[in-house]
Amino acid sequence: MAEGVIEHRSYARVGLLGNPSDVYFGRTISFSLSNFWATVVLRPSDELVITPHPKHDLVNFSSLDHLVNRLQSEGYYGGVRLLMAICKVFYNYCREHKISLHQRKFALSYDTNIPRQAGLSGSSAIVSAALNCLLDFYKVRDQIKVEIRPNLVLSAEKELGIVAGLQDRVAQIYGGLVYMEFSQEHMDKLGHGIYTPMDINLLPPLHLVYAENPSDSGKVHSTVKQRWLDGDKFIITTMAEVADLALHGKTAILEKNYSKLAELMNRNFDLRRSMFGDDVIGALNIKMVEAARKVGAASKFTGSGGAVIVFCPNGQSQVKLLEEECQKAGFIVEPVKIAQSNLSRG
C-alpha cells in the first residue's frame, strides 16, 4: 500500500436476538458477519475529494430507460452522501470536544459487497469504515472512546434521514459478538449503552438466507414506534419481552444451550410479527423465515427484513434440507462466518 494510505474494512452485521428493542431501551445480541464487508480507503491528497463509486454512485447512463430502471432497483442512494455525512459529524464532534485536527487533506473512496436492502447494515458499514480512516488519519483514536464511536456513525446516518438504532453500529465498531444493554438510565446518564463482548466460539454453526432481489423490504411504513410512544400497552409489554430474549440468550450462549437458543430465535420473530403485522414484514420475508421453519430450523430477521439468520439444531442433514428448500424458493444460503473483535486495535 502506498505511503500514507489508510484502509479499513467494516463487516455486515447480524442481529441475533433482541432486535428491534435497541430503539426501545431494550437489549440485543449481535455479531459482525465477515461474509460481506465495506472497505473505505483514505489517500493523502492536495484537495479534499469524496470519490463516487463507479457502480453505486452511477451518473452516466446509456438511456433514459437505463436511468429509470436503475433508480427503481437501487433508489437514489449511493455512498458519497454517507462519506460526506461522517466527515461533517466527525469534524463537529472534534470541534465541540476541543480535539485539534491537522490541516492536511485527503481523498476518500469506498467499495462494498454487502447485499442491498438485506437488513445487513450496508450503510453503517461504509460509515464505520470511514470513521476508522479518519481516526487514524488525524491520529485521534485515543481521544474518541470506542463507546462513543457508534453514536457518531448513527449521527451521520440521521443526518441523511436514515432511521435506526445503535445496535448495528456497535456490532460494526466493536466487531465479533456483543451483548448490548440500552436501558434508559444508561442512555440518559452515559449517552450510550453498556456493551459486553462475548467469545465468538460459543456460538453454534449458523446460516444466512437472503433474497437476491428483496423487492418488498420496508415498503409499508410501520406504526409501532408511534404506538410505543403513545403508551400502547401491547407494544410496550411485547417489546420488553423481545428485550428479555437477549438476556436469556446471553445465558443460553454462555451455557451452550443451543435448543434454548433456537427457541429464543423463533420467539423473536413471532413477537416481531405480532407487533408489526404481515403487511409491514412483507410476503417475501415471511417466505424466507418459513422456508427455514419448514425443515425444523430456527429463524429470524438479521435486521428489519431482507435476510434471515438460521440455526439448524440437527446439524448437517438439516442444513442440506434447508439448502434444498431455499433453492426451490429462490433464496441464497450461506454458512455464517463471524468476524473477530476489533477491540485489540483500540
BAZA-507079 format. One record per residue (C-alpha): residue number from 1; x, y, z; residue in three letters; chain. Coordinates in pm, 1 decimal. Example, Ala and Ser with C-alpha at 12.3 -4.5 7.8 and 13.67 -1.06 7.14 Angstrom:
// residues 2
    k         X         Y         Z    r  c
    1    1230.0    -450.0     780.0  ALA  A
    2    1367.0    -106.0     714.0  SER  A
// end
This chain:
// residues 346
    k         X         Y         Z    r  c
    1       0.0       0.0       0.0  MET  A
    2     130.1     347.5     -91.1  ALA  A
    3     274.7     564.0     183.4  GLU  A
    4      13.6     737.6     395.1  GLY  A
    5    -274.4     536.0     250.6  VAL  A
    6    -517.3     412.3     518.1  ILE  A
    7    -768.2     133.6     454.1  GLU  A
    8   -1037.4      -1.4     684.2  HIS  A
    9   -1289.7    -278.6     638.1  ARG  A
   10   -1621.1    -292.4     823.5  SER  A
   11   -1835.9    -604.1     812.1  TYR  A
   12   -2208.5    -658.6     771.4  ALA  A
   13   -2391.8    -729.2    1096.5  ARG  A
   14   -2648.6    -980.3    1215.2  VAL  A
   15   -2894.0    -910.9    1496.2  GLY  A
   16   -2906.8   -1249.5    1667.8  LEU  A
   17   -3153.4   -1174.3    1948.5  LEU  A
   18   -3348.7    -882.6    2089.9  GLY  A
   19   -3385.1    -668.8    1778.1  ASN  A
   20   -3556.5    -425.8    1729.4  PRO  A
   21   -3562.0    -344.2    2103.3  SER  A
   22   -3240.4    -137.7    2079.8  ASP  A
   23   -3450.6     164.1    1982.1  VAL  A
   24   -3688.6      96.8    2273.9  TYR  A
   25   -3435.1      95.0    2560.9  PHE  A
   26   -3403.1    -282.2    2530.3  GLY  A
   27   -3121.6    -537.4    2491.0  ARG  A
   28   -2971.6    -713.0    2191.8  THR  A
   29   -2704.8    -962.2    2090.7  ILE  A
   30   -2539.0    -900.1    1754.0  SER  A
   31   -2231.1   -1008.1    1566.1  PHE  A
   32   -2026.3    -884.5    1273.3  SER  A
   33   -2056.1   -1107.8     967.7  LEU  A
   34   -1734.4   -1149.6     770.8  SER  A
   35   -1914.6   -1294.5     464.7  ASN  A
   36   -1972.6    -934.9     347.4  PHE  A
   37   -1797.5    -604.0     405.0  TRP  A
   38   -1746.1    -243.0     304.6  ALA  A
   39   -1396.6    -102.3     252.1  THR  A
   40   -1300.6     264.2     274.1  VAL  A
   41    -962.8     393.0     153.6  VAL  A
   42    -818.7     729.5     257.0  LEU  A
   43    -532.2     871.8      48.8  ARG  A
   44    -344.2    1191.6     129.8  PRO  A
   45    -438.7    1448.6    -134.0  SER  A
   46    -383.7    1812.2    -236.3  ASP  A
   47    -759.8    1861.4    -239.0  GLU  A
   48   -1030.2    1711.5     -20.6  LEU  A
   49   -1213.3    1468.8    -250.2  VAL  A
   50   -1505.6    1230.9    -189.6  ILE  A
   51   -1478.4     983.6    -476.8  THR  A
   52   -1801.0     846.0    -627.6  PRO  A
   53   -1817.7     467.7    -669.8  HIS  A
   54   -1834.3     367.9   -1040.7  PRO  A
   55   -2130.9     134.3    -976.1  LYS  A
   56   -2309.7     258.2    -662.7  HIS  A
   57   -2289.4     629.9    -747.4  ASP  A
   58   -2360.9     595.9   -1117.7  LEU  A
   59   -2417.5     924.6   -1302.4  VAL  A
   60   -2364.6     811.2   -1663.8  ASN  A
   61   -2645.3     612.5   -1828.4  PHE  A
   62   -2693.4     454.2   -2170.9  SER  A
   63   -3051.7     582.2   -2198.1  SER  A
   64   -3344.5     728.3   -2006.5  LEU  A
   65   -3472.9     370.1   -1970.5  ASP  A
   66   -3145.0     272.1   -1805.8  HIS  A
   67   -3161.6     568.3   -1563.7  LEU  A
   68   -3522.3     498.2   -1458.7  VAL  A
   69   -3469.8     121.2   -1420.8  ASN  A
   70   -3162.3     185.7   -1215.2  ARG  A
   71   -3347.8     423.7    -979.7  LEU  A
   72   -3632.8     174.9    -941.3  GLN  A
   73   -3397.5    -106.3    -839.5  SER  A
   74   -3131.3      87.8    -644.9  GLU  A
   75   -3301.0     410.6    -535.1  GLY  A
   76   -3124.4     746.0    -525.7  TYR  A
   77   -2872.5     641.9    -265.0  TYR  A
   78   -2504.4     576.3    -319.0  GLY  A
   79   -2224.8     600.3     -64.7  GLY  A
   80   -2094.2     950.6    -135.8  VAL  A
   81   -2356.1    1106.9      94.3  ARG  A
   82   -2255.3     863.8     372.4  LEU  A
   83   -1887.5     962.0     347.2  LEU  A
   84   -1975.6    1332.7     346.3  MET  A
   85   -2204.0    1293.3     647.9  ALA  A
   86   -1942.2    1115.8     864.2  ILE  A
   87   -1682.2    1381.2     771.2  CYS  A
   88   -1921.6    1650.5     894.8  LYS  A
   89   -2017.2    1465.3    1214.6  VAL  A
   90   -1652.4    1379.4    1293.1  PHE  A
   91   -1540.6    1740.5    1237.7  TYR  A
   92   -1819.7    1884.4    1452.6  ASN  A
   93   -1757.5    1633.4    1733.2  TYR  A
   94   -1386.0    1716.8    1739.8  CYS  A
   95   -1457.7    2090.3    1741.2  ARG  A
   96   -1710.8    2058.5    2024.9  GLU  A
   97   -1469.1    1848.3    2232.0  HIS  A
   98   -1161.7    2066.7    2165.5  LYS  A
   99    -984.2    1788.3    1974.1  ILE  A
  100    -742.7    1960.6    1737.9  SER  A
  101    -714.4    1834.6    1379.0  LEU  A
  102    -423.8    1898.8    1141.7  HIS  A
  103    -489.1    2080.3     813.0  GLN  A
  104    -375.2    1811.6     566.4  ARG  A
  105    -628.6    1693.8     307.5  LYS  A
  106    -739.7    1352.9     180.3  PHE  A
  107    -937.2    1164.9     -81.8  ALA  A
  108   -1193.5     908.7      40.0  LEU  A
  109   -1322.6     620.4    -171.2  SER  A
  110   -1526.0     312.4     -86.8  TYR  A
  111   -1634.0     -27.1    -211.5  ASP  A
  112   -1889.5    -273.0     -75.1  THR  A
  113   -2018.3    -624.1    -145.2  ASN  A
  114   -2293.0    -617.4     121.5  ILE  A
  115   -2625.7    -712.1     -44.7  PRO  A
  116   -2856.8    -411.7     -68.6  ARG  A
  117   -3178.5    -394.0     134.6  GLN  A
  118   -3098.3    -722.1     305.2  ALA  A
  119   -3108.5    -594.3     663.7  GLY  A
  120   -2730.1    -642.1     695.9  LEU  A
  121   -2637.6    -278.4     772.9  SER  A
  122   -2463.4    -193.9     448.2  GLY  A
  123   -2486.9     184.0     500.9  SER  A
  124   -2343.1     186.2     851.3  SER  A
  125   -2059.4     -44.6     738.8  ALA  A
  126   -1943.9     226.2     494.9  ILE  A
  127   -1976.3     494.4     762.5  VAL  A
  128   -1792.1     299.4    1034.7  SER  A
  129   -1506.2     208.1     798.8  ALA  A
  130   -1476.8     576.7     702.2  ALA  A
  131   -1475.2     681.9    1068.3  LEU  A
  132   -1186.5     442.4    1135.6  ASN  A
  133    -992.7     600.1     847.2  CYS  A
  134   -1049.6     949.8     989.3  LEU  A
  135    -944.0     841.9    1341.2  LEU  A
  136    -613.2     715.4    1201.5  ASP  A
  137    -551.3     998.9     953.8  PHE  A
  138    -592.9    1261.5    1226.1  TYR  A
  139    -434.4    1034.4    1492.9  LYS  A
  140    -719.5    1090.2    1739.8  VAL  A
  141    -823.2     728.4    1806.6  ARG  A
  142    -716.1     764.2    2171.3  ASP  A
  143    -928.9    1080.0    2213.5  GLN  A
  144   -1263.7     938.3    2098.7  ILE  A
  145   -1373.8     649.8    2319.8  LYS  A
  146   -1485.4     330.0    2149.4  VAL  A
  147   -1825.1     352.2    2328.7  GLU  A
  148   -1889.0     689.5    2163.6  ILE  A
  149   -1796.0     590.1    1808.7  ARG  A
  150   -2124.1     406.8    1730.8  PRO  A
  151   -2307.7     730.6    1822.1  ASN  A
  152   -2102.7     920.0    1561.8  LEU  A
  153   -2190.0     661.2    1295.5  VAL  A
  154   -2559.0     683.0    1389.0  LEU  A
  155   -2547.8    1065.4    1386.6  SER  A
  156   -2407.7    1061.4    1032.5  ALA  A
  157   -2692.5     837.7     918.2  GLU  A
  158   -2951.2    1051.6    1098.1  LYS  A
  159   -2818.2    1349.6     900.7  GLU  A
  160   -2947.4    1165.0     593.9  LEU  A
  161   -3284.2    1068.5     740.0  GLY  A
  162   -3186.5     704.5     798.3  ILE  A
  163   -3393.1     578.9    1092.5  VAL  A
  164   -3203.2     325.6    1302.2  ALA  A
  165   -3073.7     230.7    1645.7  GLY  A
  166   -2726.6     188.8    1793.7  LEU  A
  167   -2714.8    -192.4    1774.9  GLN  A
  168   -2575.1    -222.8    1419.9  ASP  A
  169   -2311.8      43.8    1472.4  ARG  A
  170   -2193.4    -114.4    1799.5  VAL  A
  171   -2156.0    -452.4    1627.7  ALA  A
  172   -1954.0    -294.7    1345.3  GLN  A
  173   -1730.8     -74.1    1562.7  ILE  A
  174   -1664.5    -345.9    1820.9  TYR  A
  175   -1660.0    -645.9    1585.6  GLY  A
  176   -1715.1   -1003.9    1698.5  GLY  A
  177   -2014.2   -1099.1    1917.9  LEU  A
  178   -2152.9    -831.3    2151.3  VAL  A
  179   -2426.2    -826.1    2416.9  TYR  A
  180   -2578.1    -477.7    2448.2  MET  A
  181   -2799.8    -311.0    2706.9  GLU  A
  182   -2975.3      14.2    2617.8  PHE  A
  183   -3164.6      93.9    2939.4  SER  A
  184   -3296.9     448.0    2957.6  GLN  A
  185   -3089.9     507.6    3271.7  GLU  A
  186   -2764.9     420.6    3088.6  HIS  A
  187   -2862.2     610.4    2775.3  MET  A
  188   -2954.4     925.8    2971.7  ASP  A
  189   -2651.0     912.5    3200.7  LYS  A
  190   -2378.2     796.4    2960.2  LEU  A
  191   -2523.1     879.1    2617.8  GLY  A
  192   -2463.4     518.2    2514.5  HIS  A
  193   -2544.8     163.1    2622.4  GLY  A
  194   -2340.1     -96.6    2810.4  ILE  A
  195   -2159.9    -319.7    2560.1  TYR  A
  196   -2016.5    -658.9    2660.0  THR  A
  197   -1804.2    -851.0    2406.6  PRO  A
  198   -1859.2   -1230.2    2408.6  MET  A
  199   -1647.9   -1518.0    2276.1  ASP  A
  200   -1749.5   -1593.3    1915.3  ILE  A
  201   -1657.7   -1960.5    1966.4  ASN  A
  202   -1957.8   -2001.7    2196.6  LEU  A
  203   -2197.8   -1986.9    1900.1  LEU  A
  204   -2310.8   -2295.1    1706.2  PRO  A
  205   -2284.0   -2305.8    1323.0  PRO  A
  206   -2536.2   -2060.6    1174.0  LEU  A
  207   -2658.8   -1992.0     821.0  HIS  A
  208   -2764.4   -1679.1     638.0  LEU  A
  209   -3059.3   -1686.8     398.3  VAL  A
  210   -3131.5   -1390.6     172.5  TYR  A
  211   -3309.3   -1297.9    -147.5  ALA  A
  212   -3117.3   -1165.5    -444.5  GLU  A
  213   -3386.6    -904.0    -513.6  ASN  A
  214   -3554.8    -811.7    -182.5  PRO  A
  215   -3820.9    -606.2    -358.2  SER  A
  216   -4080.3    -570.2     -81.0  ASP  A
  217   -3841.6    -485.1     202.4  SER  A
  218   -3970.9    -191.5     405.2  GLY  A
  219   -4230.6     -70.4     158.7  LYS  A
  220   -4508.9     -30.6     417.9  VAL  A
  221   -4449.8     221.9     694.8  HIS  A
  222   -4471.7      80.8    1047.7  SER  A
  223   -4671.2     248.4    1326.9  THR  A
  224   -4500.2      52.0    1607.5  VAL  A
  225   -4272.3     335.2    1725.5  LYS  A
  226   -4560.9     581.7    1742.9  GLN  A
  227   -4778.7     331.1    1929.5  ARG  A
  228   -4493.4     271.8    2176.1  TRP  A
  229   -4454.4     648.2    2228.4  LEU  A
  230   -4831.7     676.0    2275.5  ASP  A
  231   -4816.7     420.9    2558.7  GLY  A
  232   -4980.5     125.6    2376.1  ASP  A
  233   -4967.6    -149.3    2641.9  LYS  A
  234   -4944.1    -438.3    2394.7  PHE  A
  235   -4645.1    -283.2    2214.6  ILE  A
  236   -4469.0    -185.8    2539.0  ILE  A
  237   -4502.6    -529.9    2701.0  THR  A
  238   -4421.1    -720.0    2379.9  THR  A
  239   -4112.2    -506.7    2313.6  MET  A
  240   -3997.1    -565.4    2672.6  ALA  A
  241   -4034.9    -940.4    2610.4  GLU  A
  242   -3822.7    -906.3    2294.4  VAL  A
  243   -3551.5    -733.8    2502.6  ALA  A
  244   -3565.9   -1017.4    2757.6  ASP  A
  245   -3489.0   -1268.1    2481.9  LEU  A
  246   -3137.7   -1119.4    2456.6  ALA  A
  247   -3089.7   -1152.4    2833.1  LEU  A
  248   -3195.6   -1520.0    2826.6  HIS  A
  249   -2996.5   -1565.5    2506.7  GLY  A
  250   -2677.6   -1445.8    2673.4  LYS  A
  251   -2717.0   -1719.0    2937.0  THR  A
  252   -2805.3   -1981.3    2673.5  ALA  A
  253   -2495.4   -1891.1    2467.6  ILE  A
  254   -2263.2   -1893.9    2770.3  LEU  A
  255   -2402.1   -2235.7    2867.3  GLU  A
  256   -2402.9   -2356.9    2503.6  LYS  A
  257   -2771.2   -2441.5    2549.6  ASN  A
  258   -2846.6   -2443.9    2178.4  TYR  A
  259   -3200.3   -2584.4    2199.5  SER  A
  260   -3286.5   -2280.5    2415.5  LYS  A
  261   -3115.6   -2052.2    2162.0  LEU  A
  262   -3330.9   -2198.8    1882.4  ALA  A
  263   -3646.7   -2143.0    2086.8  GLU  A
  264   -3549.8   -1779.9    2159.3  LEU  A
  265   -3471.1   -1707.2    1791.9  MET  A
  266   -3813.3   -1833.0    1681.0  ASN  A
  267   -3986.5   -1641.7    1958.0  ARG  A
  268   -3806.8   -1321.7    1850.0  ASN  A
  269   -3956.6   -1338.0    1502.0  PHE  A
  270   -4303.7   -1435.3    1627.0  ASP  A
  271   -4312.0   -1137.6    1865.6  LEU  A
  272   -4194.9    -901.2    1591.6  ARG  A
  273   -4464.5   -1033.1    1359.6  ARG  A
  274   -4734.0    -984.3    1625.5  SER  A
  275   -4634.8    -617.8    1666.4  MET  A
  276   -4557.4    -514.0    1310.0  PHE  A
  277   -4808.9    -724.9    1115.3  GLY  A
  278   -4762.6    -908.0     785.4  ASP  A
  279   -4805.8    -603.7     559.5  ASP  A
  280   -4502.1    -435.4     716.1  VAL  A
  281   -4298.0    -753.7     740.8  ILE  A
  282   -4361.8    -840.2     375.7  GLY  A
  283   -4454.7   -1163.7     199.1  ALA  A
  284   -4101.3   -1235.9      76.1  LEU  A
  285   -3957.2   -1202.9     427.4  ASN  A
  286   -4222.2   -1432.6     574.0  ILE  A
  287   -4148.4   -1684.9     299.3  LYS  A
  288   -3777.3   -1681.6     394.1  MET  A
  289   -3848.6   -1746.9     762.6  VAL  A
  290   -4099.8   -2019.3     674.3  GLU  A
  291   -3857.4   -2192.9     435.2  ALA  A
  292   -3625.2   -2246.7     731.6  ALA  A
  293   -3902.7   -2344.8     970.2  ARG  A
  294   -4039.3   -2597.3     723.4  LYS  A
  295   -3726.6   -2808.8     779.8  VAL  A
  296   -3739.3   -2761.3    1159.2  GLY  A
  297   -3470.2   -2491.4    1174.7  ALA  A
  298   -3491.9   -2178.1    1391.8  ALA  A
  299   -3501.0   -1848.8    1202.3  SER  A
  300   -3546.3   -1474.3    1249.0  LYS  A
  301   -3454.8   -1149.6    1076.4  PHE  A
  302   -3093.3   -1032.3    1077.5  THR  A
  303   -3228.4    -676.4    1087.7  GLY  A
  304   -3561.2    -545.7     968.9  SER  A
  305   -3603.5    -780.5     673.7  GLY  A
  306   -3429.5    -887.1     354.4  GLY  A
  307   -3226.4   -1165.2     518.3  ALA  A
  308   -3273.9   -1418.3     796.1  VAL  A
  309   -3034.1   -1589.3    1032.4  ILE  A
  310   -3095.0   -1964.1    1062.9  VAL  A
  311   -2983.3   -2224.9    1314.5  PHE  A
  312   -3014.2   -2594.6    1225.4  CYS  A
  313   -3000.1   -2775.4    1563.5  PRO  A
  314   -2995.7   -3117.8    1394.7  ASN  A
  315   -2672.9   -3049.0    1211.8  GLY  A
  316   -2558.2   -3111.9     855.3  GLN  A
  317   -2851.8   -3327.4     740.9  SER  A
  318   -3087.6   -3042.9     835.0  GLN  A
  319   -2862.4   -2788.7     659.3  VAL  A
  320   -2897.0   -2999.9     342.2  LYS  A
  321   -3277.4   -2983.7     372.5  LEU  A
  322   -3256.1   -2608.1     429.6  LEU  A
  323   -3046.9   -2566.0     113.9  GLU  A
  324   -3296.1   -2770.3     -91.5  GLU  A
  325   -3594.9   -2575.7      45.3  GLU  A
  326   -3429.1   -2239.1     -21.1  CYS  A
  327   -3322.3   -2338.7    -369.1  GLN  A
  328   -3685.2   -2422.5    -450.1  LYS  A
  329   -3795.5   -2083.7    -315.3  ALA  A
  330   -3517.0   -1895.2    -497.7  GLY  A
  331   -3320.0   -1791.4    -187.3  PHE  A
  332   -2943.1   -1795.4    -131.7  ILE  A
  333   -2798.9   -1987.6     166.9  VAL  A
  334   -2450.6   -1929.7     307.1  GLU  A
  335   -2271.5   -2060.7     616.4  PRO  A
  336   -2212.7   -1770.3     855.2  VAL  A
  337   -1855.9   -1653.8     919.1  LYS  A
  338   -1825.4   -1438.3    1229.4  ILE  A
  339   -1562.5   -1163.8    1231.3  ALA  A
  340   -1315.3   -1132.8    1516.4  GLN  A
  341   -1342.2    -848.3    1767.5  SER  A
  342   -1182.1    -515.4    1666.3  ASN  A
  343   -1110.7    -410.2    2022.7  LEU  A
  344    -744.0    -515.2    2022.0  SER  A
  345    -664.0    -230.7    1779.8  ARG  A
  346    -817.9      36.9    2003.9  GLY  A
// end
